[in-house]
Amino acid sequence: MEIYLDNSATTRTFPEVAELMTKIMCEDYGNPSSLHMKGIQAEQYLRSAKETFARILKVNEKEIFFTSGGTESDNMALIGCARANARMGKHLITTQIEHPAILNTMRYLESVGFQVTYLPVNAYGQISLEDLQRAMTRETILVSVMHTNNEIGSLQPIAQAASLVKRMNPHTLFHVDAVQGFGKAKIYPKRMGIDLLSVSGHKIHGPKGVGLLYIGSQVKIQPILHGGGQQRNLRSGTDNVPGIAGFARAAQLLYDHYEDDVKRLYQCKKYFCDGVRKLEGVKLNGLLPGEPDGAGTAPHIVSLSVRDVRSEVLLHALEEEGICVSAGSACAARKPQPSATLKAIGIERDLLESTIRFSFSIYTTQEELDYTLRALYDKIPMLRRYTRKR
Amino acid sequence: MFTAFLIKYAEIGVKGKNRYLFEDMLVHQMKHALKKCEGKFLIHKSQGRIFVEAQGEFDFEEAVERLKRVFGISGICPVVYAEDQGFEKLCDSVLAYVDQVYPDKQRTFKVNARRARKDYPLESMEINAKLGEAILNAYPEMSVDVHKPEILLNVEIREKIYIYSEIIPGPGGMPVGTGGKAMLLLSGGIDSPVAGYMIAKRGVKLDAVYFHAPPYTSEWAKQKVVDLARIVSRYAGPIWLHVINFTDIQLYIHEKCPHEELTIIMRRYMMRIAEQIAKETECLGLITGESIGQVASQTMQSLAATNEVCSLPVYRPLIGFDKLEIVEVANKIETFETSILPYEDCCTIFVAKHPVTKPNLKVIRRHEQNLEEGIGELVRVALETKELIIVEE
């Protein structure tokens, strides 16, 4: 039995998406920049993909730019805006629990002369608007806040933060990393005051190597890739037509069933959390007080700390049963340092290296959850018997 | 421009009547090393030398890199050869050689001619003088120094004429396969691959054993060990990697023995198991990466405790090395970067905060008696379920 509960790392590609991409690669393989009919055919896919995303996000097609994924979108947003707006100020704000694609890009910007404020979060992984207000200066050119945290599933008060920022300085740009949130929440940049939004394909049952950056038409930004001038000179490079078309198809499929799917994911989360609570010495991270069902947090992420069991060991013990999960988050799991997010929510030292993440998808079934819970009930007492003696 | 290599070997040269065995093995290993290199090569022994002749186009850099990993080679000389078309032509060839290999002519040189074919019309000394003169006339910036020349230009006259001057150092040692076989305890750390490399360098073929402890160690850790074995196999040739599932034995020791002695007792069982596999696979000894005092299990007392369970000799080539010296070799043989990937290995998982550093043999033996009931069966199962991975480049 193979049970995949690591959907925040990546997801299984929808078969319809794979089919469409195969067709494009084998038959409609033209370069949209070409003048002949093969090029025009390919261009149709791009246009249609832009229409799809414009509809889902309720934005203009001209504001959609395709990239190679979340990391590139984040880099383009931060570096592109910082360079284009450096004359207005050299200060940026973000949070301590961002994905490395944001944190390390911010570190890079610091190394070339920008100042960055990293907002702390409370025990539930949320920033406070007061902190944000205090951090804003006349020099602040951009604020970047993630929509859904990838490790504990906390949600940020995006709309409130954006409106606060705009109230204080209408010129300050507001970027949102929605790699984990897109597909699980309705995100409307224009209504929420978001200037730039990063989305990734493979987190929503689309292909790897493709993503998008929404760039509001009012935003001043410079390209970070230079070349043939594709995508209105902002993102050069031959358009990844199969990837983009597959990405759009996945998004469409997901939002077609949006309400039912999200409801079901929350049911999964509640069911799983209830099951986990029967274990002794465990802690669910990031759930809001008074919301044991997970309301107010991401529907698909459960972060669990298990006292006296190292996350890596539990991960491999579950793997023996065919269950795939992550220690911390996949992006950081193969590095030795403890997760910045877990540290920022002030998790106990002893639990830092004892935290694993389960993340669900629309493919997750109750049967799989039962199987996983049984595995946890079996394995955890066994593993605790053999911990490092103190 | 180079079309051949002259291979120099140091230690083999002093062998007696069995010297041909070493030479033949060296030729065999060189053939193996060049099998995957772009190009076709003819390797032959001739009058106490080994020549590698490229047949047509080949990748010079790759060929050199591969030959540099063949133990037994002390030097690799890139050679230009010319047909014997009279002395005039030879002069032209030599001048062309000097011009191409040494764009900067501010150098001292000496010509060293050898006449393997005694019917050549000129004697060696005459050839030296005439070629030297030709070079001086063509490149006046160059000068002769017969005692310490910067360039020693060798011209060997055989059926063809060989011209060479550069010597690229080889790894030294003896050809793998001339020294029997030994079992390397490979952990995934920095030391054990280096230890394997050093013993292989003395002509010894390697088998390896890895102790896997799922779920405490991951598939990534095992893959890392396979990767390390693959890097070592570039030098040592194909390696049979035996993977032992050690979890149950480890947990049993953990349950029955004092925690501070866990590592020492565990290592005693690793040695016992390794020895058993070694005997089955006709290995003549064990190899470990231990170095005195590096960690608690490598003090003199601990080494004595792990040593006493084996009857085969245990080779510890790093015993007197500092960590930095080991890292230097690991970098040279390109295992270091793989070794430091952060996957837990089975030695570190249950390690005590303060393990014994001076284990008392009597005490260890007494505590091992706690295991009597079940350990035999666990070891038997571990040996029976061992997995074999044949690793080669």
Interface residues (C-beta under 8 A of the other chain):
Chain A: E312 V313 L314 L315 H316 A317 E319 E320 R334 K335 P336 Y386 R388 K389 R390
Chain B: P214 P215 Y216 T217 S218 E219 W220 L251 H254 E255 H259 P342 E344 I349 F350 V351 A352 K353
